[in-house]
């Protein structure tokens, strides 16, 4: 494998190639003691999605307001792509982002609970509602990508069944991405956890999202606009 010239663009693309190329094989790989729970596609997809989602956020989006170059900073490798990332992840509504698909993401805020103990029924019901789909579309892209990035980076992931509930005896159908909401009274105070952000998506939709996300990274719309104007 060659060294990527642009990690934020090329590594996600390579990961998507691995997902597509290995998917038929993974569909034939089962948990050794529980074939009835289906193939290990969820484990594979989540594992491969870490660099797809987090690299562009960490190496481009997180540097948007910094003057000096960071130790992992792709801004200057392709300024056009950097401008595109900052524009599309800079605060507009998620429903206006190029990689958005309607009725795919659900979003709500919750009180603090331990996802290792399950998803409280009240939030499972909220996430299944039309309001939660609308709330996801209205979410600022900067907040959405922070919530997704933090969930992936800090292990805030839970598997749900086809009804959007925790079920240890049923195949996985959905993912729940959970990240903390923090507040501090004074600037010098340590942030205090006051609640959670909950993002839900079906496994099939998440795979489609990853493809749309990678395609978005391949094309710099800023550059295309400049070319059209020339």
Long-range contacts (C-beta under 8 A, 24 or more apart in sequence): 5-77, 6-74, 6-77, 6-78, 6-81, 7-55, 7-59, 7-72, 7-74, 8-55, 8-56, 8-59, 8-60, 8-74, 8-77, 8-81, 8-85, 8-217, 9-56, 9-74, 9-78, 9-81, 9-217, 9-218, 11-51, 11-52, 11-55, 12-51, 12-52, 12-53, 12-55, 12-56, 12-213, 12-214, 12-217, 13-214, 13-217, 13-218, 15-48, 15-49, 15-51, 15-52, 16-48, 16-52, 16-210, 16-211, 16-214, 18-48, 19-44, 19-45, 19-48, 19-207, 19-210, 37-169, 37-170, 37-171, 37-172, 38-171, 38-172, 41-203, 42-159, 42-172, 42-175, 42-203, 45-203, 45-206, 45-207, 45-210, 46-157, 46-175, 49-152, 49-206, 49-210, 50-152, 52-210, 52-213, 52-214, 53-148, 53-149, 53-152, 53-210, 53-213, 54-149, 54-152, 54-153, 56-85, 56-217, 57-89, 57-145, 57-149, 58-149, 60-85, 60-86, 61-85, 61-86, 61-89, 61-145, 64-90, 78-220, 80-220, 80-222, 80-223, 80-226, 81-217, 81-220, 81-222, 81-223, 83-220, 83-222, 84-216, 84-220, 84-221, 84-222, 87-222, 88-141, 88-216, 89-141, 89-142, 89-145, 90-141, 90-142, 91-140, 91-141, 91-142, 92-140, 92-141, 93-137, 93-138, 93-139, 93-140, 93-141, 94-136, 94-137, 94-138, 94-139, 94-140, 94-141, 94-144, 95-137, 95-138, 97-141, 98-212, 98-216, 98-221, 99-209, 99-212, 99-213, 99-215, 99-216, 100-137, 101-205, 101-208, 101-209, 101-212, 102-133, 102-137, 103-133, 104-136, 104-201, 104-202, 104-205, 104-208, 104-209, 105-133, 105-136, 105-137, 105-144, 105-199, 105-200, 105-201, 106-132, 106-133, 106-135, 106-136, 106-198, 106-199, 106-200, 106-201, 107-132, 107-135, 107-136, 107-139, 107-144, 107-197, 107-198, 107-199, 107-200, 108-132, 108-135, 108-198, 109-181, 109-195, 109-196, 109-197, 109-198, 110-195, 110-196, 110-198, 111-195, 111-196, 112-180, 112-193, 112-194, 112-195, 112-196, 113-196, 115-156, 115-158, 115-176, 115-178, 118-166, 119-158, 119-160, 119-164, 119-165, 119-166, 119-176, 121-165, 123-198, 124-160, 124-163, 124-164, 124-165, 127-164, 127-176, 127-198, 127-200, 128-164, 132-200, 136-199, 143-197, 144-199, 146-179, 147-177, 147-179, 147-197, 147-199, 148-177, 148-179, 148-199, 150-179, 150-180, 151-177, 151-178, 151-179, 151-199, 152-177, 154-179, 156-180, 160-200, 164-200, 172-203, 173-202, 173-203, 174-200, 174-201, 174-202, 174-203, 175-200, 175-201, 175-202, 175-203, 175-206, 176-200, 177-201
